[in-house]
Amino acid sequence: MDLRHQVTAMETAVKQVGVIGGGQLAWMMAAGAKALDLALIVQTPKRSDPAVSIATDTVLADVADAQATATLAAQCDVVTFENEFIDLPALQQLTNVTFYPQLSCLAPLLDKYDQRQYCRSLNLPCPLFVPLKGRADLPNLEAQVAAVGLPLALKTRRHGYDGQGTFILKDQAAVKATWSELGYQPVLLEAFVPFERELAVMVARSHTGEIAVYPVVETQQIDQVCRRVIAPARVSAAVTQQVTEIATTLMTQLGVVGIFGIELFLTADGRVLVNEIAPRTHNSGHYTLDACQTSQFEQQLRAVSLRSLGSVAMTCAQAVMINLLGYETAVSDYRQKRAALAAIPNARVYWYGKAESRPGRKLGHVSVITDRAMSDAAVDRLIHQIESRWYPGPD
């Protein structure tokens, strides 16, 4: 049997994909699953979680419940991930389950300190960093802070997302106080990068080693939460090449099957540094649903179901994605606000179906695509037009 027929046979064999996590990232797999004729079976704790509405079946359990994952796997050909809040040692005991990304590829990435060390081992550029392992390191705190300099970023090593677990601190006293408030848990200290802008890129790798790097995008953060994505980023060819080399090296050296999101800093002198690596689909790739031939969600399913990867080419000149973050504690579907957003030319509103709003919670996003590249001023006007229809104005 030649390779083409082997791949076809493997593609045909994968029909049921298990997904650990049932939030909006799993919910947005729906169109890709339909296009590829795949059934999605989701492990998630609540029947109200977004992906329950699109799943063929659901295992109601916490994402870190490995026994529930065994139940999930019994119904699936492969298991993939919507988030990384898993119990990796427990999953490693499930030796008869096929995971993509492979558990061996997740191992060096889930802990931020391990991730930094892995990047260093591959000579991938990243900020200067040192660990604080626990209370026993208190006598060394001043020296560790001096090693990276002030200001600095203090990060918890696991389960941080949307700015949670990351603190930008300006002096020694703030570092000590913040670490004390965290109970002296293991943390990472990183040199603060005075970046010119923040970038991100999605990159996928297939089981045959095929790699697809999406366009580099600019992300704009407010309070360390991604608020906006502009695709493609207006950066030089040299910067794009740096990002592509970082993404390709990472995926090749891991030998991973799946899709990753990589967040990066661009410095004023044109250097690119790795900020964080997410071993899954990512908020910075939502624009691909409307602006690329293959969305990041379909690409994940293509990779884990052992298909060839789809084209990552953009189908428009430019795309702008705006997150709809909660700004109040309320129970509302914000129907009128969504209608106002949908009335913007070339806009598409994605509403995740979460019944409760709270400050900072991702409730949906808006994508706008254009057939011509916009000026910076035009992009700013569009962002203001969208955000003014969502966020309340000053009192």
Secondary structure as a PSIPRED ss2 file (coil, helix, strand):
# PSIPRED VFORMAT (PSIPRED V4.0)

   1 M C   1.000  0.000  0.000
   2 D C   1.000  0.000  0.000
   3 L H   0.000  1.000  0.000
   4 R H   0.000  1.000  0.000
   5 H H   0.000  1.000  0.000
   6 Q H   0.000  1.000  0.000
   7 V H   0.000  1.000  0.000
   8 T H   0.000  1.000  0.000
   9 A H   0.000  1.000  0.000
  10 M H   0.000  1.000  0.000
  11 E H   0.000  1.000  0.000
  12 T H   0.000  1.000  0.000
  13 A H   0.000  1.000  0.000
  14 V C   1.000  0.000  0.000
  15 K C   1.000  0.000  0.000
  16 Q E   0.000  0.000  1.000
  17 V E   0.000  0.000  1.000
  18 G E   0.000  0.000  1.000
  19 V E   0.000  0.000  1.000
  20 I E   0.000  0.000  1.000
  21 G C   1.000  0.000  0.000
  22 G C   1.000  0.000  0.000
  23 G C   1.000  0.000  0.000
  24 Q H   0.000  1.000  0.000
  25 L H   0.000  1.000  0.000
  26 A H   0.000  1.000  0.000
  27 W H   0.000  1.000  0.000
  28 M C   1.000  0.000  0.000
  29 M C   1.000  0.000  0.000
  30 A H   0.000  1.000  0.000
  31 A H   0.000  1.000  0.000
  32 G H   0.000  1.000  0.000
  33 A H   0.000  1.000  0.000
  34 K H   0.000  1.000  0.000
  35 A H   0.000  1.000  0.000
  36 L H   0.000  1.000  0.000
  37 D C   1.000  0.000  0.000
  38 L C   1.000  0.000  0.000
  39 A E   0.000  0.000  1.000
  40 L E   0.000  0.000  1.000
  41 I E   0.000  0.000  1.000
  42 V E   0.000  0.000  1.000
  43 Q E   0.000  0.000  1.000
  44 T E   0.000  0.000  1.000
  45 P C   1.000  0.000  0.000
  46 K C   1.000  0.000  0.000
  47 R C   1.000  0.000  0.000
  48 S C   1.000  0.000  0.000
  49 D C   1.000  0.000  0.000
  50 P H   0.000  1.000  0.000
  51 A H   0.000  1.000  0.000
  52 V H   0.000  1.000  0.000
  53 S H   0.000  1.000  0.000
  54 I C   1.000  0.000  0.000
  55 A C   1.000  0.000  0.000
  56 T C   1.000  0.000  0.000
  57 D E   0.000  0.000  1.000
  58 T E   0.000  0.000  1.000
  59 V E   0.000  0.000  1.000
  60 L E   0.000  0.000  1.000
  61 A C   1.000  0.000  0.000
  62 D C   1.000  0.000  0.000
  63 V C   1.000  0.000  0.000
  64 A C   1.000  0.000  0.000
  65 D C   1.000  0.000  0.000
  66 A H   0.000  1.000  0.000
  67 Q H   0.000  1.000  0.000
  68 A H   0.000  1.000  0.000
  69 T H   0.000  1.000  0.000
  70 A H   0.000  1.000  0.000
  71 T H   0.000  1.000  0.000
  72 L H   0.000  1.000  0.000
  73 A H   0.000  1.000  0.000
  74 A C   1.000  0.000  0.000
  75 Q C   1.000  0.000  0.000
  76 C C   1.000  0.000  0.000
  77 D C   1.000  0.000  0.000
  78 V E   0.000  0.000  1.000
  79 V E   0.000  0.000  1.000
  80 T E   0.000  0.000  1.000
  81 F E   0.000  0.000  1.000
  82 E C   1.000  0.000  0.000
  83 N C   1.000  0.000  0.000
  84 E C   1.000  0.000  0.000
  85 F C   1.000  0.000  0.000
  86 I C   1.000  0.000  0.000
  87 D C   1.000  0.000  0.000
  88 L H   0.000  1.000  0.000
  89 P H   0.000  1.000  0.000
  90 A H   0.000  1.000  0.000
  91 L H   0.000  1.000  0.000
  92 Q C   1.000  0.000  0.000
  93 Q C   1.000  0.000  0.000
  94 L C   1.000  0.000  0.000
  95 T C   1.000  0.000  0.000
  96 N C   1.000  0.000  0.000
  97 V C   1.000  0.000  0.000
  98 T C   1.000  0.000  0.000
  99 F E   0.000  0.000  1.000
 100 Y C   1.000  0.000  0.000
 101 P C   1.000  0.000  0.000
 102 Q C   1.000  0.000  0.000
 103 L H   0.000  1.000  0.000
 104 S H   0.000  1.000  0.000
 105 C H   0.000  1.000  0.000
 106 L H   0.000  1.000  0.000
 107 A C   1.000  0.000  0.000
 108 P C   1.000  0.000  0.000
 109 L C   1.000  0.000  0.000
 110 L C   1.000  0.000  0.000
 111 D C   1.000  0.000  0.000
 112 K H   0.000  1.000  0.000
 113 Y H   0.000  1.000  0.000
 114 D H   0.000  1.000  0.000
 115 Q H   0.000  1.000  0.000
 116 R H   0.000  1.000  0.000
 117 Q H   0.000  1.000  0.000
 118 Y H   0.000  1.000  0.000
 119 C H   0.000  1.000  0.000
 120 R H   0.000  1.000  0.000
 121 S H   0.000  1.000  0.000
 122 L C   1.000  0.000  0.000
 123 N C   1.000  0.000  0.000
 124 L C   1.000  0.000  0.000
 125 P C   1.000  0.000  0.000
 126 C C   1.000  0.000  0.000
 127 P C   1.000  0.000  0.000
 128 L C   1.000  0.000  0.000
 129 F E   0.000  0.000  1.000
 130 V E   0.000  0.000  1.000
 131 P E   0.000  0.000  1.000
 132 L E   0.000  0.000  1.000
 133 K C   1.000  0.000  0.000
 134 G C   1.000  0.000  0.000
 135 R H   0.000  1.000  0.000
 136 A H   0.000  1.000  0.000
 137 D H   0.000  1.000  0.000
 138 L H   0.000  1.000  0.000
 139 P H   0.000  1.000  0.000
 140 N H   0.000  1.000  0.000
 141 L H   0.000  1.000  0.000
 142 E H   0.000  1.000  0.000
 143 A H   0.000  1.000  0.000
 144 Q H   0.000  1.000  0.000
 145 V H   0.000  1.000  0.000
 146 A H   0.000  1.000  0.000
 147 A H   0.000  1.000  0.000
 148 V H   0.000  1.000  0.000
 149 G C   1.000  0.000  0.000
 150 L C   1.000  0.000  0.000
 151 P C   1.000  0.000  0.000
 152 L E   0.000  0.000  1.000
 153 A E   0.000  0.000  1.000
 154 L E   0.000  0.000  1.000
 155 K E   0.000  0.000  1.000
 156 T E   0.000  0.000  1.000
 157 R C   1.000  0.000  0.000
 158 R C   1.000  0.000  0.000
 159 H C   1.000  0.000  0.000
 160 G C   1.000  0.000  0.000
 161 Y C   1.000  0.000  0.000
 162 D C   1.000  0.000  0.000
 163 G C   1.000  0.000  0.000
 164 Q C   1.000  0.000  0.000
 165 G C   1.000  0.000  0.000
 166 T E   0.000  0.000  1.000
 167 F E   0.000  0.000  1.000
 168 I E   0.000  0.000  1.000
 169 L E   0.000  0.000  1.000
 170 K C   1.000  0.000  0.000
 171 D C   1.000  0.000  0.000
 172 Q H   0.000  1.000  0.000
 173 A H   0.000  1.000  0.000
 174 A H   0.000  1.000  0.000
 175 V H   0.000  1.000  0.000
 176 K H   0.000  1.000  0.000
 177 A H   0.000  1.000  0.000
 178 T H   0.000  1.000  0.000
 179 W H   0.000  1.000  0.000
 180 S H   0.000  1.000  0.000
 181 E H   0.000  1.000  0.000
 182 L C   1.000  0.000  0.000
 183 G C   1.000  0.000  0.000
 184 Y C   1.000  0.000  0.000
 185 Q C   1.000  0.000  0.000
 186 P C   1.000  0.000  0.000
 187 V E   0.000  0.000  1.000
 188 L E   0.000  0.000  1.000
 189 L E   0.000  0.000  1.000
 190 E E   0.000  0.000  1.000
 191 A E   0.000  0.000  1.000
 192 F C   1.000  0.000  0.000
 193 V C   1.000  0.000  0.000
 194 P C   1.000  0.000  0.000
 195 F C   1.000  0.000  0.000
 196 E C   1.000  0.000  0.000
 197 R E   0.000  0.000  1.000
 198 E E   0.000  0.000  1.000
 199 L E   0.000  0.000  1.000
 200 A E   0.000  0.000  1.000
 201 V E   0.000  0.000  1.000
 202 M E   0.000  0.000  1.000
 203 V E   0.000  0.000  1.000
 204 A E   0.000  0.000  1.000
 205 R E   0.000  0.000  1.000
 206 S C   1.000  0.000  0.000
 207 H C   1.000  0.000  0.000
 208 T C   1.000  0.000  0.000
 209 G C   1.000  0.000  0.000
 210 E C   1.000  0.000  0.000
 211 I E   0.000  0.000  1.000
 212 A E   0.000  0.000  1.000
 213 V E   0.000  0.000  1.000
 214 Y C   1.000  0.000  0.000
 215 P C   1.000  0.000  0.000
 216 V C   1.000  0.000  0.000
 217 V E   0.000  0.000  1.000
 218 E E   0.000  0.000  1.000
 219 T E   0.000  0.000  1.000
 220 Q E   0.000  0.000  1.000
 221 Q E   0.000  0.000  1.000
 222 I E   0.000  0.000  1.000
 223 D C   1.000  0.000  0.000
 224 Q C   1.000  0.000  0.000
 225 V E   0.000  0.000  1.000
 226 C E   0.000  0.000  1.000
 227 R E   0.000  0.000  1.000
 228 R E   0.000  0.000  1.000
 229 V E   0.000  0.000  1.000
 230 I E   0.000  0.000  1.000
 231 A E   0.000  0.000  1.000
 232 P C   1.000  0.000  0.000
 233 A C   1.000  0.000  0.000
 234 R C   1.000  0.000  0.000
 235 V C   1.000  0.000  0.000
 236 S C   1.000  0.000  0.000
 237 A H   0.000  1.000  0.000
 238 A H   0.000  1.000  0.000
 239 V H   0.000  1.000  0.000
 240 T H   0.000  1.000  0.000
 241 Q H   0.000  1.000  0.000
 242 Q H   0.000  1.000  0.000
 243 V H   0.000  1.000  0.000
 244 T H   0.000  1.000  0.000
 245 E H   0.000  1.000  0.000
 246 I H   0.000  1.000  0.000
 247 A H   0.000  1.000  0.000
 248 T H   0.000  1.000  0.000
 249 T H   0.000  1.000  0.000
 250 L H   0.000  1.000  0.000
 251 M H   0.000  1.000  0.000
 252 T H   0.000  1.000  0.000
 253 Q H   0.000  1.000  0.000
 254 L H   0.000  1.000  0.000
 255 G C   1.000  0.000  0.000
 256 V C   1.000  0.000  0.000
 257 V C   1.000  0.000  0.000
 258 G E   0.000  0.000  1.000
 259 I E   0.000  0.000  1.000
 260 F E   0.000  0.000  1.000
 261 G E   0.000  0.000  1.000
 262 I E   0.000  0.000  1.000
 263 E E   0.000  0.000  1.000
 264 L E   0.000  0.000  1.000
 265 F E   0.000  0.000  1.000
 266 L E   0.000  0.000  1.000
 267 T C   1.000  0.000  0.000
 268 A C   1.000  0.000  0.000
 269 D C   1.000  0.000  0.000
 270 G C   1.000  0.000  0.000
 271 R C   1.000  0.000  0.000
 272 V E   0.000  0.000  1.000
 273 L E   0.000  0.000  1.000
 274 V E   0.000  0.000  1.000
 275 N E   0.000  0.000  1.000
 276 E E   0.000  0.000  1.000
 277 I E   0.000  0.000  1.000
 278 A E   0.000  0.000  1.000
 279 P C   1.000  0.000  0.000
 280 R C   1.000  0.000  0.000
 281 T C   1.000  0.000  0.000
 282 H C   1.000  0.000  0.000
 283 N H   0.000  1.000  0.000
 284 S H   0.000  1.000  0.000
 285 G H   0.000  1.000  0.000
 286 H C   1.000  0.000  0.000
 287 Y C   1.000  0.000  0.000
 288 T H   0.000  1.000  0.000
 289 L H   0.000  1.000  0.000
 290 D H   0.000  1.000  0.000
 291 A H   0.000  1.000  0.000
 292 C E   0.000  0.000  1.000
 293 Q C   1.000  0.000  0.000
 294 T C   1.000  0.000  0.000
 295 S C   1.000  0.000  0.000
 296 Q H   0.000  1.000  0.000
 297 F H   0.000  1.000  0.000
 298 E H   0.000  1.000  0.000
 299 Q H   0.000  1.000  0.000
 300 Q H   0.000  1.000  0.000
 301 L H   0.000  1.000  0.000
 302 R H   0.000  1.000  0.000
 303 A H   0.000  1.000  0.000
 304 V H   0.000  1.000  0.000
 305 S C   1.000  0.000  0.000
 306 L C   1.000  0.000  0.000
 307 R C   1.000  0.000  0.000
 308 S C   1.000  0.000  0.000
 309 L C   1.000  0.000  0.000
 310 G C   1.000  0.000  0.000
 311 S C   1.000  0.000  0.000
 312 V C   1.000  0.000  0.000
 313 A C   1.000  0.000  0.000
 314 M E   0.000  0.000  1.000
 315 T C   1.000  0.000  0.000
 316 C C   1.000  0.000  0.000
 317 A C   1.000  0.000  0.000
 318 Q E   0.000  0.000  1.000
 319 A E   0.000  0.000  1.000
 320 V E   0.000  0.000  1.000
 321 M E   0.000  0.000  1.000
 322 I E   0.000  0.000  1.000
 323 N E   0.000  0.000  1.000
 324 L E   0.000  0.000  1.000
 325 L E   0.000  0.000  1.000
 326 G C   1.000  0.000  0.000
 327 Y C   1.000  0.000  0.000
 328 E C   1.000  0.000  0.000
 329 T C   1.000  0.000  0.000
 330 A E   0.000  0.000  1.000
 331 V E   0.000  0.000  1.000
 332 S C   1.000  0.000  0.000
 333 D C   1.000  0.000  0.000
 334 Y C   1.000  0.000  0.000
 335 R H   0.000  1.000  0.000
 336 Q H   0.000  1.000  0.000
 337 K H   0.000  1.000  0.000
 338 R H   0.000  1.000  0.000
 339 A H   0.000  1.000  0.000
 340 A H   0.000  1.000  0.000
 341 L H   0.000  1.000  0.000
 342 A H   0.000  1.000  0.000
 343 A C   1.000  0.000  0.000
 344 I C   1.000  0.000  0.000
 345 P C   1.000  0.000  0.000
 346 N C   1.000  0.000  0.000
 347 A E   0.000  0.000  1.000
 348 R E   0.000  0.000  1.000
 349 V E   0.000  0.000  1.000
 350 Y E   0.000  0.000  1.000
 351 W E   0.000  0.000  1.000
 352 Y C   1.000  0.000  0.000
 353 G C   1.000  0.000  0.000
 354 K C   1.000  0.000  0.000
 355 A C   1.000  0.000  0.000
 356 E E   0.000  0.000  1.000
 357 S E   0.000  0.000  1.000
 358 R C   1.000  0.000  0.000
 359 P C   1.000  0.000  0.000
 360 G C   1.000  0.000  0.000
 361 R C   1.000  0.000  0.000
 362 K E   0.000  0.000  1.000
 363 L E   0.000  0.000  1.000
 364 G E   0.000  0.000  1.000
 365 H E   0.000  0.000  1.000
 366 V E   0.000  0.000  1.000
 367 S E   0.000  0.000  1.000
 368 V E   0.000  0.000  1.000
 369 I E   0.000  0.000  1.000
 370 T E   0.000  0.000  1.000
 371 D C   1.000  0.000  0.000
 372 R C   1.000  0.000  0.000
 373 A C   1.000  0.000  0.000
 374 M C   1.000  0.000  0.000
 375 S C   1.000  0.000  0.000
 376 D H   0.000  1.000  0.000
 377 A H   0.000  1.000  0.000
 378 A H   0.000  1.000  0.000
 379 V H   0.000  1.000  0.000
 380 D H   0.000  1.000  0.000
 381 R H   0.000  1.000  0.000
 382 L H   0.000  1.000  0.000
 383 I H   0.000  1.000  0.000
 384 H H   0.000  1.000  0.000
 385 Q H   0.000  1.000  0.000
 386 I H   0.000  1.000  0.000
 387 E H   0.000  1.000  0.000
 388 S H   0.000  1.000  0.000
 389 R H   0.000  1.000  0.000
 390 W H   0.000  1.000  0.000
 391 Y C   1.000  0.000  0.000
 392 P C   1.000  0.000  0.000
 393 G C   1.000  0.000  0.000
 394 P C   1.000  0.000  0.000
 395 D C   1.000  0.000  0.000
